[in-house]
Amino acid sequence: MRPRLGEVLHFSEDPTIAVFHPHVAVAARQAEEYVWAVDDGRAPDYWFPRQCPRAMAWAAPSTSASDRERIIGPGGGERVHAIEYRGVQRFLRVGA
């Protein structure tokens, strides 16, 4: 899922959340309360469960054709996502 232009999304593994209440995160560097949300460019980073080991790469305007082919693969589009085999079952359960 990706937000439309001007929208932001909050991703969570908790399907019972009905209202997002701002809070200060444990690792926060600021004292203000926030609800963490992401835009279209960062949304794919959150398509996986929090503890799912993963790697991602995507093409930028400055990406060379040879790097795109080497890292993403021929015909692979703009992004590639990989998860460790040990995370596959958790990934499949969360997505169900």
C-alpha positions in Angstrom: 0.0 0.0 0.0 1.2 3.4 -0.9 -0.3 6.8 0.1 -1.5 9.2 -2.6 0.3 12.5 -3.1 0.0 14.6 0.1 -1.1 11.6 2.2 0.9 9.8 4.9 0.4 6.3 6.3 1.1 4.7 9.7 2.0 1.0 9.5 1.4 -1.3 12.4 1.2 -5.0 13.0 -1.6 -4.4 15.5 -4.9 -4.6 13.7 -6.8 -3.5 16.8 -5.6 0.1 16.6 -8.6 2.4 15.9 -7.1 5.8 16.8 -3.4 6.7 16.8 -2.4 8.7 19.9 0.8 10.7 19.8 3.5 9.5 22.2 7.2 9.9 22.8 9.0 6.9 21.4 11.6 5.1 23.5 14.4 6.0 21.1 13.1 9.6 20.5 15.6 12.4 20.3 12.9 15.0 21.0 10.5 15.5 23.9 7.4 16.1 21.7 4.8 13.5 21.2 4.3 12.2 17.6 2.5 9.6 15.5 5.1 8.2 13.2 3.8 8.3 9.6 5.6 7.9 6.2 5.0 9.1 2.7 5.0 7.3 -0.7 8.8 7.2 -0.9 9.3 5.4 2.4 6.1 3.3 2.6 7.8 0.2 1.1 10.3 0.1 4.0 7.4 -0.8 6.2 5.8 -3.6 4.1 7.5 -6.2 6.3 7.0 -7.2 9.9 9.1 -5.2 12.4 11.4 -8.1 13.3 11.7 -9.5 9.8 15.4 -9.4 8.7 15.3 -7.7 5.3 17.4 -5.8 2.7 16.1 -3.3 0.2 17.5 -1.4 -2.7 15.9 1.1 -5.1 17.0 3.1 -8.1 17.4 6.9 -7.9 17.8 9.4 -10.7 21.6 9.1 -10.2 21.7 5.3 -10.4 23.7 4.1 -13.3 22.3 1.5 -15.7 25.0 -1.0 -14.8 24.3 -0.6 -11.0 20.5 -1.0 -11.7 21.1 -4.2 -13.6 23.6 -5.6 -11.1 21.6 -4.8 -7.9 17.9 -4.8 -9.0 18.3 -7.1 -12.0 17.3 -6.8 -15.6 13.6 -6.0 -15.9 13.3 -5.7 -12.1 11.6 -2.3 -12.0 12.7 0.4 -9.5 13.0 -1.6 -6.2 14.1 -5.0 -4.9 13.2 -6.4 -1.5 14.7 -9.5 0.1 14.0 -11.2 3.4 16.0 -13.9 5.1 14.6 -17.4 4.7 14.0 -17.6 8.5 11.6 -14.6 8.2 9.4 -16.1 5.5 6.8 -17.8 7.7 6.4 -14.7 9.9 6.0 -12.6 6.8 3.4 -14.9 5.4 1.4 -15.0 8.7 1.3 -11.2 9.0 0.2 -10.7 5.4 -2.7 -13.2 5.8 
